[in-house]
Amino acid sequence: MKKWIPALMAACACAGGSASAQDMGKLLATGGVVQVEGAGGGGITPWALITGYGTRDSWGANAHYTYINTQDYKLGSYGVAIGLADRLEVSFANQEFKGSLAPLDKLNIKQDIVGLKLKVLGDAVYEQDSWVPQVAVGVMYKKNKGVRGLEALGVTNVKQLGAKDDHGYDYYVSATKIYLEQSLLLNATLRATRANQMGILGFGGDKNDDTRLMPEFSAAYLITRKVALGAEYRRKPHNLGVDNEKAYYDAFVAWFPTRNVSVTAAYAELGDITIFNPKKQHGLYLSVQAGF
Amino acid sequence: MKKFIKLPGAGLLLASALATAQTPYTEDSTYQGLGGKEGIKKIVDTFITLVLADPRIKDSFTDFDIPQLNVRLQEQFCEFSGGPCKYTGKYHDKAMDGVGPVRDMKTVHQDLKITNAMFNALTEDLQIAMEQHNVPSRVALKLVAKLAPMQRDIVTQ
């Protein structure tokens, strides 16, 4: 992964140099939003759409901040994502997970995520006379930065909670299509992962250490040119004894007032995060994105 | 959705064809949703006004016969939406009767150097025109669905 980053930077500089200006040429909303791990997609699932509004002749970039507030936890995420030639996407995100209920009220876990996505076939928008979706493959490298707030228990690393690693890779393939005749966007993603709660609780664990294939689905109805209403489902592995990990769900509304700004509000269901607090966690998801 | 799944072979064949014409809707709900002939005329008038004022694309239309373009677009939108019209444009290839203005759509746009961004700007202007005439989004997108595959012939840059 470390070797890729200079290559990517070179690719960015090259694409930036060859295109005189960002064309912002995609149709409104067809750049999607940025999901909670920093990749272009919906709220919790990466899509095959390349982020931003640059067409194949250009590029685009955006920054996002996402905040999820459940009864006992908060998850914040910020990052930047770049779409090159409507073909390649590079994303950087930082997640910060916090507890608010004693004894986890000082809990703070941070994670860095670097993502790369390549569109391999199809076009989600133009090919309306074909059922073939746009397909992309992606990878996310995740590095957990350690556990704070549990020093009294001697816990400073996710490995002490049962995880086998504090870093890992997710690999995914996504198929996305906007069926204009039905005003419908459909996405299916298959992800190979060992991550516990996206990696916030590390990778692999005492119950399972194998990479597992997990399906994720999104559907959105385009109410107007600027507003989409949708729902998502993301299955997750159950690797940790201390974490009775469940699937994520959300129902969202995304508003695209211009190509430069989008706002996504959702109700998110995250399941129970730890066996020590078996309450199902759900609450408001809010994400703001600005791009050019 | 179902018909897409039933016809993967047909879809791929269409996608690989040199130039593809969309088949019009066989029922006229989209045509009615656009407001029939009267509605389509108003939409096209607004559409052309928006296009000719749009700095992203207006220069591509300097050599066009605008009144003729207006009539052709009305015919085309009427036919695609399932209305009682036939696209009778001079670009219509009679040998391909019933299939549509296949090769000619490509020929007409060949030298214009249209980019994806310009094609999308045009689409957006049409969507705005339909919005201004209170066409519901689901109807507007049904028309856009018929026009979107023309990207293959129109975008030459």
Contacts between the chains, C-beta under 8 A, distances in Angstrom:
chain1	res1	chain2	res2	distance
A	23	B	115	7.4
A	23	B	117	4.2
A	24	B	117	7.6
A	25	B	115	7.0
A	25	B	116	5.8
A	25	B	117	2.6
A	25	B	118	7.7
A	25	B	120	5.4
A	25	B	121	7.3
A	26	B	117	8.0
A	26	B	120	6.1
A	27	B	120	5.0
A	27	B	123	6.2
A	27	B	124	6.3
A	28	B	124	6.9
A	55	B	115	6.8
A	55	B	116	4.0
A	55	B	117	5.0
A	55	B	120	7.3
A	56	B	116	6.0
A	57	B	115	5.6
A	57	B	116	6.6
A	57	B	117	6.8
A	57	B	157	7.4
A	58	B	117	7.1
A	86	B	116	7.9
A	125	B	148	6.2
A	126	B	148	5.1
A	126	B	149	6.3
A	126	B	151	4.2
A	126	B	152	7.1
A	127	B	15	6.0
A	127	B	148	7.7
A	127	B	149	6.5
A	128	B	22	7.5
A	128	B	145	4.5
A	128	B	146	7.4
A	128	B	148	4.5
A	128	B	149	5.4
A	129	B	11	6.8
A	129	B	14	4.9
A	129	B	15	7.0
A	129	B	20	6.0
A	129	B	22	5.8
A	129	B	149	4.6
A	130	B	4	7.6
A	130	B	11	3.8
A	130	B	12	6.7
A	130	B	14	6.2
A	130	B	15	4.4
A	131	B	4	3.3
A	131	B	5	6.1
A	131	B	7	7.4
A	131	B	8	6.0
A	131	B	11	5.0
A	132	B	8	7.8
A	132	B	11	6.3
A	132	B	12	7.0
A	132	B	15	6.7
A	179	B	1	6.3
A	179	B	4	7.6
A	179	B	145	7.8
A	180	B	141	4.5
A	180	B	142	7.1
A	180	B	144	5.4
A	180	B	145	3.6
A	180	B	148	6.4
A	181	B	141	7.1
A	181	B	142	5.4
A	181	B	145	4.3
A	182	B	1	6.3
A	183	B	137	6.5
A	183	B	138	4.8
A	183	B	141	5.0
A	184	B	1	7.6
A	222	B	137	6.5
A	222	B	141	6.6
A	223	B	137	6.4
A	224	B	131	7.9
A	224	B	137	4.8
A	225	B	127	5.4
A	225	B	128	8.0
A	225	B	131	6.9
A	225	B	137	6.5
A	225	B	140	7.9
